[in-house]
Amino acid sequence: MEDFTIKHVSLERSDNMERHRTEDFSSSNALVVRRGAPFRVTLQLEGRPLNPKTDNIRIKVMIGRLYAIMPVTLTKKVSPTHWKAFMDPESLDLMNPSIFISSPVSSSVGCYRFQLCVFTQDRQKKRAVGRFILLCNPWCREDEVYIPFEDQREEYILNDSGLLFMGTPMNMVARPWSFDQYEPGVLEACLNLLQVSPQHQKNRRMDYVNRNNPVYISRVVSAMINCEDDRGVLKGKWSGNFKDGVNPSSWTGSGDILRQWVESGYSPVKYGQCWVFAAVMCTVMRVLGIPCRVVTNFNSAHDTNDNLVIEEFYSECGKKLNRSRDSIWNFHVWVECWMSRKDLGSGVDGWQVLDPTPQERSGGVFCCGPAPVKAIKDRSIELPFDVPFVYAEVNADVHMIVLRGDKVLSVSKDTERVGSFICTKAVGYPRQQNITGDYKHVRSPSSTLSSRSSNMSGDSTSSCMKDVFVFLTLDKAPVAGEPVRFTVRVINKLNAPKMLKVHLNAQAKEYNNSPLDSFWENHGVIKMGPMEEKVLRQQIVPAEYEDVVGDNLINLAVVLEDMEGMGRVLATEEFNIASPEINIEIADEDRIIPNKQQTATVTFTNPFSHPVSGVLTITGAGLIQGKLHYRMPPLCPGGAVEQRITFIPSKVGTKMLQASLSFSNMNSTIRGYKIVSVQRA
């Protein structure tokens, strides 16, 4: 009897990847599918047709040394807990039979090999081989990462660009970021990250077994994004110069970082700070199929001694001092991943905090989470992982202490500043979403924020000043090129006059609490009558702050000194100065389709009091391959520059065109972005 041979095996990449919502991973040659759903493999036979009654087909799937063997049946019923292979008898082409392979919803993530063996009636064995990449499946109800709404899956899995929020609550900066999960080499880098991890190197079999669990995966990734304990992706640096690497503020996306890490033989990429660590982790988790979003906590506490109190020290003239191991970062960025927590019970399913920025060790290594957001809100600090640490980041009290030498002149308390606003990018829209109420019981939830006094001076320990109050308020959110205007309000509640010295001090500071030298001071004397209130209006002109701000923030403080005693009262405000924006306009933006050239115009107007020059960089995943660079000649104050660019979209969907201008004569970079909707032709 004539026999047959297997001439070709088709992995049906296009059809399978469209069904599994992985078609955008087209830059990879691999078949990429999601667990818990079948994919199709087609055999092209030569010779006689397949005889399902006498030809037995078995499939062996392997990841590392783990494997499963399954017979190919003619029943379409699949199991959520076992590997299954079947042929559809209703559409079976015996010369080109299609076999469907279905993985369990608890399959391990990673690169698989498969062998297909056909045993004929005369005991001949025919063999074919192939490979596929298996990811988590947030579309599958039985998967632990299932998230129930399609718009959330679009945002937290498929979206390859987003916004990171920085600055301060009253003057928030939305920084564009390209997650780049579909760019060449990124999928492979994310899978390599699991292979390079200490867990895999120590015990490969157990690592493959545990990769079915998103809790395990997320802890491995959290540790591997930083390089403190392993061959991780990023080296952190928060001060000094970055000449032997890249300034963290210069990164615009995850792709360059992950590719550089792989190309260097897994040497850490220099340098990252919190938003870079978080954004790169978001890329890795979305690639692996775990819903992920980047979250910003404004006024984030780092409580080193676990007493839920952060101490800040000031000189008697209002200069912030570096005297405490505790700190408050003006903003801190982490990620949340969506998963069920079978290890803890269903009450804490949903969003989990993960923080790859190396701050504290967890289980002996620098990682954090997954800490259930619900547990943080309910102060369930007995739960793993790292709930107490994250709880302190959003709930600690602040004690502000005024010193003369080592002598304490006053102490004031603030119970509102830490975790004052927590946000993430809104689903489907380029704006922030207030999620503060997910983390803490907010007294008066509001999406709008206003300036407030940063201390309650009535808590002062100096009895002779207990009836004098001071409030410091910015008149409006500061903007580059305009004076910073603010108001000091002093209230004397005594039935007696007061002579007070007023010390005003402004110093640049890095967002992670490192104060720099003062760049502006003002001192004076005021006489307060009994029960009198006075308003002092002040301003800092652009020429006084332009040279020191850049990507820094400003710490502004006022200290009132009792000229008749030792009493002091303090009020502070920390703020950022909004940078000018780069404007991007696209011609015919309602008719953008793949593979058709488009034109965009990028414009910038110099708001500074001095000429500026620099390099303009344009990027856009799915729109531009690589980067476009343009050197900008010196631009006088008030002058404008315009640059026309062309781009050809390669992918359908919502994309982001980014522009960044790095100044050559200022320590600053400004940015702009445009959301681009690429329609099917």
C-alpha positions as CSV (number, residue, x, y, z in Angstrom):
1,M,0.0,0.0,0.0
2,E,1.3,3.5,-0.9
3,D,2.6,5.4,2.1
4,F,2.8,9.1,2.7
5,T,5.4,11.6,3.8
6,I,5.0,14.9,5.7
7,K,6.2,17.3,3.2
8,H,5.6,20.5,5.2
9,V,4.2,21.8,8.5
10,S,2.4,25.2,8.5
11,L,2.1,26.9,11.8
12,E,-0.6,29.2,10.3
13,R,1.0,32.2,12.0
14,S,-1.2,34.8,10.5
15,D,-4.5,33.1,11.4
16,N,-3.4,31.9,14.8
17,M,-1.9,35.2,15.9
18,E,-5.0,37.1,14.8
19,R,-7.2,34.7,16.8
20,H,-4.9,35.0,19.9
21,R,-4.6,38.8,19.6
22,T,-0.8,38.5,19.1
23,E,-0.7,39.6,15.5
24,D,1.3,42.8,16.3
25,F,4.3,40.6,17.3
26,S,4.8,40.2,13.6
27,S,8.5,41.4,13.8
28,S,9.2,38.1,15.5
29,N,9.4,35.0,13.3
30,A,7.9,32.9,16.1
31,L,4.3,31.7,16.4
32,V,3.0,33.6,19.5
33,V,-0.2,32.3,21.1
34,R,-2.0,32.5,24.5
35,R,-2.6,29.8,26.9
36,G,-6.1,28.2,27.4
37,A,-7.0,28.6,23.7
38,P,-6.4,26.3,20.7
39,F,-4.1,27.1,17.8
40,R,-4.0,25.3,14.4
41,V,-1.1,23.4,12.7
42,T,-1.6,22.1,9.2
43,L,0.3,19.2,7.6
44,Q,0.9,19.0,3.9
45,L,1.1,15.3,3.0
46,E,2.6,13.7,-0.1
47,G,1.5,10.2,-1.2
48,R,-1.7,8.8,0.2
49,P,-4.1,10.7,2.4
50,L,-4.3,10.4,6.1
51,N,-6.4,7.6,7.4
52,P,-7.8,8.6,10.9
53,K,-8.8,5.0,11.6
54,T,-5.4,3.4,11.1
55,D,-2.9,6.3,11.4
56,N,-2.3,7.4,15.0
57,I,-1.0,10.9,15.7
58,R,0.7,11.9,18.9
59,I,2.0,15.3,19.9
60,K,4.7,16.0,22.5
61,V,5.1,19.6,23.7
62,M,8.2,20.5,25.7
63,I,9.5,23.5,27.7
64,G,12.9,22.8,29.0
65,R,12.8,19.2,30.2
66,L,9.1,19.3,31.1
67,Y,6.8,17.7,28.5
68,A,3.3,16.5,27.9
69,I,2.3,13.9,25.4
70,M,-1.2,13.8,23.9
71,P,-3.0,11.8,21.3
72,V,-4.8,13.6,18.5
73,T,-8.5,12.8,18.7
74,L,-11.6,13.6,16.6
75,T,-13.4,15.2,19.4
76,K,-13.3,19.0,19.8
77,K,-13.9,19.0,23.5
78,V,-10.9,20.6,25.3
79,S,-9.9,20.7,28.9
80,P,-8.9,23.8,30.9
81,T,-6.5,21.7,32.9
82,H,-4.8,19.4,30.4
83,W,-3.1,19.6,27.0
84,K,-5.4,18.5,24.3
85,A,-5.0,17.9,20.5
86,F,-7.8,17.2,18.0
87,M,-8.9,17.3,14.4
88,D,-12.2,18.8,13.4
89,P,-14.0,15.9,11.6
90,E,-16.4,18.3,10.0
91,S,-13.7,20.2,8.1
92,L,-11.0,17.6,7.7
93,D,-8.9,17.6,4.6
94,L,-7.1,14.3,4.6
95,M,-4.3,15.4,2.3
96,N,-3.8,18.6,4.3
97,P,-5.1,17.8,7.8
98,S,-5.3,20.6,10.4
99,I,-4.6,19.7,14.0
100,F,-5.6,22.0,16.9
101,I,-3.4,22.1,20.0
102,S,-5.0,23.5,23.2
103,S,-2.9,24.3,26.3
104,P,-4.2,24.4,29.9
105,V,-5.0,27.9,31.4
106,S,-2.3,27.1,33.9
107,S,0.5,26.5,31.4
108,S,3.9,28.0,32.0
109,V,4.9,31.0,30.0
110,G,7.8,30.6,27.7
111,C,9.2,29.1,24.4
112,Y,7.9,25.6,23.6
113,R,9.0,22.9,21.1
114,F,6.6,20.3,19.8
115,Q,7.1,17.0,18.0
116,L,4.3,15.5,15.9
117,C,4.6,11.8,15.3
118,V,2.3,9.7,13.0
119,F,2.3,6.0,13.5
120,T,1.0,4.1,10.5
121,Q,-0.6,0.7,10.3
122,D,2.7,-0.9,9.3
123,R,4.4,0.8,12.3
124,Q,6.2,3.4,10.3
125,K,6.9,6.6,12.2
126,K,6.6,10.0,10.6
127,R,7.9,13.0,12.5
128,A,7.5,16.8,12.2
129,V,8.7,19.5,14.6
130,G,7.9,23.1,15.4
131,R,8.1,25.9,18.0
132,F,5.8,28.4,19.6
133,I,5.8,31.0,22.3
134,L,3.0,30.7,25.0
135,L,1.8,33.8,26.9
136,C,-0.8,34.4,29.6
137,N,-4.3,35.0,28.4
138,P,-6.4,37.9,29.9
139,W,-9.2,37.1,27.4
140,C,-9.7,33.6,29.0
141,R,-12.1,33.6,32.0
142,E,-10.2,30.7,33.7
143,D,-6.8,32.4,33.5
144,E,-5.6,34.0,36.7
145,V,-4.9,37.2,34.7
146,Y,-8.4,37.5,33.2
147,I,-9.6,41.1,33.1
148,P,-13.2,41.4,32.2
149,F,-13.6,44.4,29.9
150,E,-12.3,44.7,26.4
151,D,-11.3,48.4,26.7
152,Q,-9.1,47.5,29.7
153,R,-7.5,44.6,27.8
154,E,-6.8,47.1,24.9
155,E,-5.2,49.6,27.3
156,Y,-3.4,47.3,29.7
157,I,-2.1,44.6,27.3
158,L,-2.2,45.8,23.7
159,N,-1.5,49.5,23.9
160,D,2.2,50.1,23.1
161,S,2.4,53.7,24.2
162,G,1.2,55.6,27.3
163,L,1.7,58.5,29.7
164,L,3.8,58.7,32.8
165,F,2.8,61.3,35.4
166,M,5.4,63.4,37.2
167,G,5.9,66.7,38.8
168,T,3.6,67.7,41.7
169,P,-0.1,67.2,42.3
170,M,-0.9,70.9,41.5
171,N,1.3,71.0,38.4
172,M,1.3,67.5,36.9
173,V,3.5,66.7,33.9
174,A,2.4,64.0,31.5
175,R,5.5,62.4,30.0
176,P,4.9,60.3,26.9
177,W,6.4,56.8,26.9
178,S,6.7,54.2,24.2
179,F,6.4,50.7,25.7
180,D,7.6,49.2,22.3
181,Q,6.4,45.7,23.0
182,Y,5.9,45.0,19.3
183,E,9.3,46.5,18.2
184,P,12.0,44.2,16.8
185,G,13.8,42.2,19.5
186,V,11.6,43.3,22.4
187,L,9.6,40.0,22.7
188,E,12.8,38.0,22.7
189,A,14.4,40.3,25.3
190,C,11.4,39.8,27.7
191,L,11.6,36.0,27.3
192,N,15.4,36.1,27.8
193,L,14.8,38.0,31.0
194,L,13.1,35.0,32.5
195,Q,16.0,32.7,31.3
196,V,18.7,35.0,32.7
197,S,17.0,35.2,36.1
198,P,18.7,33.6,39.2
199,Q,15.6,31.4,39.7
200,H,16.1,29.8,36.3
201,Q,19.9,29.5,36.6
202,K,19.5,27.9,40.0
203,N,16.8,25.3,39.2
204,R,15.5,25.4,35.6
205,R,12.9,22.7,36.2
206,M,11.3,24.4,39.1
207,D,11.4,27.8,37.3
208,Y,9.6,26.3,34.3
209,V,7.0,24.7,36.7
210,N,6.5,28.0,38.6
211,R,6.1,30.1,35.4
212,N,2.4,29.2,35.3
213,N,1.8,31.5,38.3
214,P,1.6,35.3,37.6
215,V,2.6,36.0,41.3
216,Y,5.9,34.1,40.7
217,I,6.5,35.7,37.3
218,S,5.9,39.2,38.6
219,R,8.3,38.8,41.5
220,V,11.0,37.5,39.1
221,V,10.5,40.4,36.7
222,S,10.4,43.0,39.5
223,A,13.8,41.8,40.7
224,M,15.2,41.5,37.1
225,I,14.4,45.0,36.0
226,N,17.0,46.3,38.4
227,C,20.5,44.8,38.5
228,E,21.3,44.9,42.3
229,D,21.1,41.1,42.8
230,D,21.4,39.7,39.3
231,R,22.1,40.4,35.7
232,G,19.1,42.7,35.6
233,V,18.2,45.3,33.0
234,L,18.8,48.7,34.5
235,K,21.3,50.4,36.9
236,G,19.8,53.1,39.0
237,K,21.5,56.5,39.6
238,W,19.8,59.5,41.3
239,S,22.6,62.1,41.5
240,G,25.8,63.3,39.9
241,N,26.5,63.2,36.2
242,F,25.5,60.5,33.7
243,K,28.4,60.8,31.3
244,D,29.2,57.0,31.3
245,G,25.6,56.2,30.4
246,V,22.3,57.9,29.5
247,N,20.5,60.5,31.7
248,P,17.3,58.8,32.8
249,S,15.3,61.8,31.6
250,S,16.5,61.2,28.0
251,W,14.9,57.8,27.6
252,T,11.6,57.9,25.5
253,G,10.8,54.2,25.4
254,S,11.5,50.7,26.6
255,G,12.8,49.2,23.3
256,D,16.2,50.9,23.3
257,I,16.8,49.8,26.9
258,L,15.8,46.2,26.4
259,R,17.7,45.8,23.1
260,Q,20.9,47.4,24.6
261,W,20.7,45.0,27.5
262,V,20.6,41.9,25.3
263,E,23.2,43.2,22.8
264,S,25.6,43.9,25.7
265,G,25.4,40.3,26.9
266,Y,23.0,41.2,29.7
267,S,25.1,43.9,31.3
268,P,23.0,46.6,33.0
269,V,21.9,49.6,31.0
270,K,22.9,52.9,32.6
271,Y,20.8,54.6,33.9
272,G,17.3,54.4,35.3
273,Q,15.2,56.1,37.9
274,C,11.8,55.1,39.2
275,W,9.7,56.0,36.1
276,V,12.2,54.2,33.8
277,F,12.2,51.1,36.0
278,A,8.4,51.1,36.1
279,A,7.9,51.7,32.4
280,V,10.3,48.9,31.3
281,M,8.5,46.5,33.7
282,C,5.2,47.5,32.2
283,T,6.5,46.5,28.8
284,V,7.7,43.1,30.0
285,M,4.5,42.3,31.8
286,R,2.3,43.3,28.8
287,V,4.5,41.2,26.5
288,L,4.1,38.2,28.9
289,G,0.3,38.7,28.8
290,I,-0.2,40.1,32.3
291,P,-2.3,43.3,32.4
292,C,-0.2,46.1,33.6
293,R,-0.4,49.9,34.1
294,V,2.1,52.5,35.4
295,V,1.0,54.3,38.6
296,T,2.3,57.6,40.2
297,N,2.2,58.2,43.9
298,F,2.7,61.9,44.6
299,N,4.6,62.7,47.8
300,S,5.7,59.1,48.3
301,A,7.2,58.3,51.7
302,H,10.3,56.1,52.2
303,D,10.0,55.1,55.8
304,T,13.3,53.4,56.7
305,N,12.4,52.6,60.4
306,D,8.8,51.5,59.9
307,N,7.3,54.0,62.4
308,L,5.0,55.6,59.7
309,V,6.7,59.0,60.4
310,I,8.9,60.9,58.0
311,E,11.1,63.6,59.5
312,E,12.2,66.6,57.5
313,F,14.7,69.1,58.9
314,Y,15.1,72.8,58.1
315,S,17.5,75.5,59.2
316,E,16.2,78.5,61.1
317,C,16.2,80.4,57.8
318,G,14.1,77.9,55.9
319,K,16.8,75.9,54.1
320,K,16.0,72.2,53.8
321,L,18.7,70.0,55.3
322,N,19.9,66.5,54.5
323,R,19.6,65.1,58.0
324,S,17.3,62.1,57.8
325,R,17.4,58.6,56.3
326,D,13.7,58.9,55.7
327,S,12.6,60.8,52.7
328,I,9.6,61.9,50.7
329,W,9.9,61.7,46.9
330,N,7.8,64.4,45.2
331,F,6.6,61.5,43.0
332,H,7.3,57.8,42.9
333,V,6.3,55.6,40.0
334,W,5.6,51.9,40.2
335,V,3.3,49.5,38.3
336,E,0.1,47.6,39.1
337,C,-0.6,44.2,37.6
338,W,-4.0,42.5,37.5
339,M,-4.3,39.0,38.8
340,S,-6.3,36.7,41.1
341,R,-4.5,35.8,44.3
342,K,-5.4,32.2,45.0
343,D,-2.5,32.2,47.5
344,L,-4.3,34.8,49.6
345,G,-8.0,34.4,48.9
346,S,-10.4,36.1,46.5
347,G,-10.9,39.2,48.7
348,V,-7.6,40.7,47.4
349,D,-7.9,39.8,43.7
350,G,-7.4,42.6,41.2
351,W,-4.6,45.2,41.0
352,Q,-1.3,44.4,42.7
353,V,1.5,46.8,43.4
354,L,4.9,45.9,42.0
355,D,7.9,48.1,42.3
356,P,11.1,47.3,40.4
357,T,13.0,50.4,41.7
358,P,15.6,49.1,44.2
359,Q,14.6,50.6,47.5
360,E,14.2,47.8,50.1
361,R,14.9,44.1,50.0
362,S,12.0,41.6,49.8
363,G,12.8,38.0,50.5
364,G,16.5,39.0,50.4
365,V,16.5,40.7,47.0
366,F,15.6,44.1,45.7
367,C,12.0,43.7,44.5
368,C,8.6,44.7,45.8
369,G,5.2,43.0,45.5
370,P,2.8,41.9,44.4
371,A,1.1,43.7,47.2
372,P,-2.7,43.8,46.8
373,V,-4.1,47.3,46.5
374,K,-7.2,46.2,48.5
375,A,-4.9,45.0,51.3
376,I,-3.1,48.4,51.4
377,K,-6.3,50.2,51.7
378,D,-7.5,47.9,54.5
379,R,-4.1,48.0,56.2
380,S,-3.9,44.2,56.1
381,I,-0.2,44.5,56.7
382,E,0.2,40.8,57.7
383,L,-0.3,39.8,54.0
384,P,2.6,39.2,51.6
385,F,4.3,40.7,49.7
386,D,5.6,44.1,51.1
387,V,2.2,45.5,52.1
388,P,3.6,47.4,55.1
389,F,6.2,49.1,52.9
390,V,3.7,50.3,50.3
391,Y,1.2,51.2,53.0
392,A,3.8,53.6,54.5
393,E,4.5,55.1,51.0
394,V,0.9,56.4,50.8
395,N,0.0,57.0,54.5
396,A,3.0,58.2,56.6
397,D,2.8,61.4,58.6
398,V,5.4,64.2,58.1
399,H,7.2,65.9,61.0
400,M,8.9,69.1,59.9
401,I,11.6,70.2,62.4
402,V,13.3,73.6,62.5
403,L,16.9,73.5,63.9
404,R,19.5,75.9,65.1
405,G,22.6,73.6,65.1
406,D,21.3,70.6,66.9
407,K,18.7,72.5,68.9
408,V,15.1,71.9,68.0
409,L,13.3,75.2,67.6
410,S,9.9,73.9,66.4
411,V,8.1,70.8,65.2
412,S,5.1,70.8,63.0
413,K,3.0,67.9,61.6
414,D,1.3,67.2,58.3
415,T,-1.0,64.2,58.0
416,E,-2.2,65.0,54.5
417,R,0.8,65.4,52.3
418,V,2.0,61.8,51.8
419,G,0.0,59.9,49.2
420,S,-1.9,63.1,48.5
421,F,-2.7,62.0,44.9
422,I,-2.3,58.6,43.2
423,C,-3.0,58.3,39.5
424,T,-2.6,56.3,36.3
425,K,-3.4,56.9,32.6
426,A,-7.1,56.7,31.9
427,V,-8.4,53.9,29.8
428,G,-8.6,55.0,26.2
429,Y,-7.8,58.7,26.8
430,P,-4.6,60.7,27.1
431,R,-5.3,62.0,30.6
432,Q,-4.8,61.0,34.3
433,Q,-7.3,58.9,36.3
434,N,-7.4,59.5,40.0
435,I,-7.1,56.2,41.9
436,T,-6.2,57.6,45.3
437,G,-9.4,56.1,46.7
438,D,-8.3,52.6,45.8
439,Y,-5.3,52.9,48.2
440,K,-6.7,54.9,51.1
441,H,-9.9,56.2,52.6
442,V,-10.0,59.7,51.2
443,R,-11.9,62.3,53.2
444,S,-13.1,64.3,50.3
445,P,-12.4,62.6,47.0
446,S,-11.7,65.0,44.2
447,S,-9.9,64.9,40.9
448,T,-8.9,68.5,41.2
449,L,-6.1,69.7,43.5
450,S,-5.3,73.1,44.8
451,S,-2.3,74.5,46.7
452,R,-2.4,74.4,50.4
453,S,-0.3,75.2,53.4
454,S,2.2,72.5,53.9
455,N,2.1,72.6,57.6
456,M,-0.2,73.2,60.5
457,S,1.9,75.7,62.5
458,G,-0.5,75.5,65.5
459,D,1.2,72.1,66.3
460,S,4.5,73.9,67.0
461,T,6.3,72.9,70.2
462,S,7.3,76.5,70.8
463,S,4.8,77.8,73.2
464,C,5.6,81.5,72.6
465,M,4.6,81.1,68.9
466,K,1.5,78.9,69.4
467,D,-0.8,81.7,68.4
468,V,1.0,82.8,65.3
469,F,0.2,81.0,62.0
470,V,1.8,81.1,58.6
471,F,0.5,79.8,55.3
472,L,2.4,79.6,52.0
473,T,0.4,79.4,48.8
474,L,1.3,79.6,45.1
475,D,-0.9,82.0,43.2
476,K,-1.0,79.6,40.2
477,A,0.8,76.7,38.7
478,P,4.2,78.0,37.7
479,V,5.1,78.1,34.0
480,A,8.5,78.4,32.4
481,G,9.3,82.0,31.3
482,E,6.9,83.5,33.8
483,P,7.6,84.8,37.4
484,V,6.7,82.3,40.2
485,R,4.2,84.3,42.2
486,F,3.3,83.2,45.7
487,T,1.5,84.5,48.8
488,V,2.6,84.3,52.5
489,R,-0.3,84.8,54.9
490,V,0.6,85.5,58.6
491,I,-2.0,85.5,61.3
492,N,-1.4,86.8,64.9
493,K,-4.1,85.5,67.2
494,L,-2.7,87.2,70.3
495,N,-4.2,90.3,71.9
496,A,-0.7,91.7,71.8
497,P,1.6,93.0,69.0
498,K,4.4,90.9,67.5
499,M,7.7,91.7,65.8
500,L,8.6,88.9,63.4
501,K,11.5,88.2,61.1
502,V,10.4,86.6,57.8
503,H,12.9,84.3,56.2
504,L,12.1,83.1,52.6
505,N,14.2,80.5,50.9
506,A,14.1,78.6,47.6
507,Q,16.3,75.8,46.6
508,A,16.3,73.3,43.7
509,K,15.8,69.7,44.6
510,E,15.7,66.4,42.9
511,Y,12.4,64.6,42.9
512,N,13.8,62.0,45.3
513,N,14.3,64.4,48.1
514,S,17.9,65.5,47.6
515,P,18.0,69.3,48.2
516,L,20.5,71.4,46.4
517,D,21.9,74.8,47.4
518,S,19.6,77.8,47.8
519,F,19.3,80.0,44.7
520,W,17.0,82.6,46.1
521,E,16.5,84.2,49.5
522,N,14.6,87.1,51.0
523,H,14.6,88.3,54.5
524,G,12.6,91.0,56.2
525,V,10.8,92.2,59.4
526,I,7.1,92.7,59.9
527,K,5.1,94.1,62.8
528,M,1.9,92.4,63.6
529,G,-0.8,94.2,65.5
530,P,-3.1,92.3,68.0
531,M,-5.3,89.8,66.2
532,E,-4.0,91.1,62.8
533,E,-3.6,89.2,59.5
534,K,-1.1,90.2,56.9
535,V,-0.6,89.1,53.3
536,L,2.8,89.3,51.8
537,R,3.1,88.9,48.0
538,Q,6.4,87.7,46.5
539,Q,7.8,86.5,43.2
540,I,10.8,84.8,41.8
541,V,11.6,86.0,38.3
542,P,12.7,83.7,35.4
543,A,16.3,84.9,35.3
544,E,16.6,83.7,39.0
545,Y,15.4,80.1,38.5
546,E,16.1,79.2,34.8
547,D,19.7,78.0,35.5
548,V,18.8,75.6,38.3
549,V,15.5,74.1,37.5
550,G,15.9,71.8,34.5
551,D,14.2,68.5,35.5
552,N,14.5,69.5,39.2
553,L,11.8,70.8,41.4
554,I,11.8,73.7,43.8
555,N,11.5,73.6,47.6
556,L,10.1,76.9,48.9
557,A,10.0,77.6,52.6
558,V,9.0,80.5,54.9
559,V,10.2,80.7,58.5
560,L,8.7,83.2,61.0
561,E,11.1,84.1,63.8
562,D,9.9,85.7,67.0
563,M,12.3,88.6,67.6
564,E,11.5,88.5,71.4
565,G,12.1,84.7,71.9
566,M,13.2,81.5,70.3
567,G,10.0,80.6,68.6
568,R,9.8,79.6,65.0
569,V,6.9,78.6,62.7
570,L,7.4,77.0,59.3
571,A,5.4,76.6,56.1
572,T,6.7,74.9,52.9
573,E,5.6,74.2,49.3
574,E,7.4,72.0,46.8
575,F,6.5,72.6,43.1
576,N,7.7,72.1,39.6
577,I,7.8,74.7,36.8
578,A,5.9,73.5,33.8
579,S,8.1,73.2,30.8
580,P,7.0,74.7,27.4
581,E,5.6,72.1,25.1
582,I,6.5,71.0,21.6
583,N,3.5,71.2,19.3
584,I,2.8,68.5,16.7
585,E,0.2,68.8,14.0
586,I,-0.5,66.1,11.4
587,A,-2.0,66.8,7.9
588,D,-5.1,64.8,7.1
589,E,-5.0,63.2,10.6
590,D,-8.5,61.6,10.0
591,R,-7.2,59.6,7.0
592,I,-4.1,57.9,8.3
593,I,-3.7,54.3,7.0
594,P,-0.8,51.8,7.0
595,N,1.9,52.1,4.3
596,K,0.9,55.6,3.2
597,Q,3.3,58.5,3.8
598,Q,2.0,61.2,6.2
599,T,3.4,64.6,7.0
600,A,3.7,66.2,10.5
601,T,4.8,69.6,11.5
602,V,6.7,70.1,14.8
603,T,6.9,73.6,16.3
604,F,8.6,75.1,19.3
605,T,8.6,78.7,20.7
606,N,11.4,79.7,23.1
607,P,9.9,81.1,26.3
608,F,13.2,81.6,28.1
609,S,15.0,84.9,28.7
610,H,18.1,83.7,26.8
611,P,18.8,81.9,23.4
612,V,18.6,78.1,23.3
613,S,19.8,75.5,20.9
614,G,19.7,71.7,20.9
615,V,18.7,68.5,19.2
616,L,15.2,67.6,18.2
617,T,14.4,63.8,18.3
618,I,11.3,62.3,16.8
619,T,10.1,58.7,17.6
620,G,7.0,56.7,17.2
621,A,6.5,52.9,17.5
622,G,4.5,51.6,14.5
623,L,5.0,54.9,12.7
624,I,8.8,55.5,12.4
625,Q,11.6,53.0,12.2
626,G,14.3,54.1,14.6
627,K,14.6,57.8,15.4
628,L,14.8,61.0,13.5
629,H,17.3,63.7,14.7
630,Y,17.4,67.4,13.7
631,R,19.9,70.0,15.1
632,M,18.1,73.2,16.1
633,P,20.1,76.4,15.6
634,P,20.2,79.1,18.3
635,L,16.8,80.4,18.9
636,C,16.3,83.9,20.4
637,P,13.8,84.6,23.3
638,G,10.3,84.5,21.8
639,G,11.6,83.0,18.6
640,A,9.9,79.9,17.0
641,V,11.2,77.0,14.9
642,E,9.3,74.7,12.7
643,Q,10.3,71.2,11.4
644,R,8.4,69.2,8.9
645,I,8.7,65.4,9.0
646,T,7.3,62.4,7.1
647,F,6.4,59.0,8.4
648,I,4.8,55.8,7.1
649,P,2.6,53.9,9.6
650,S,3.2,50.1,9.6
651,K,0.5,49.0,12.1
652,V,-3.2,49.7,12.6
653,G,-4.3,51.1,16.0
654,T,-3.7,54.0,18.3
655,K,-0.1,55.1,18.1
656,M,2.0,57.9,19.6
657,L,4.3,60.3,17.8
658,Q,6.8,61.7,20.3
659,A,9.1,64.8,20.0
660,S,11.8,65.7,22.5
661,L,14.2,68.7,22.4
662,S,17.4,68.3,24.4
663,F,19.1,71.7,25.0
664,S,22.8,72.0,24.6
665,N,23.1,75.1,26.8
666,M,20.6,74.0,29.6
667,N,20.2,70.9,31.7
668,S,16.7,70.3,30.5
669,T,14.7,68.4,27.9
670,I,11.2,69.4,26.8
671,R,8.7,67.1,25.1
672,G,5.5,66.9,23.1
673,Y,3.4,64.1,21.7
674,K,0.5,63.4,19.4
675,I,-1.9,60.5,19.5
676,V,-2.2,59.0,16.0
677,S,-5.2,56.8,15.0
678,V,-4.1,54.5,12.2
679,Q,-7.2,53.1,10.4
680,R,-7.5,50.0,8.3
681,A,-7.2,50.8,4.6
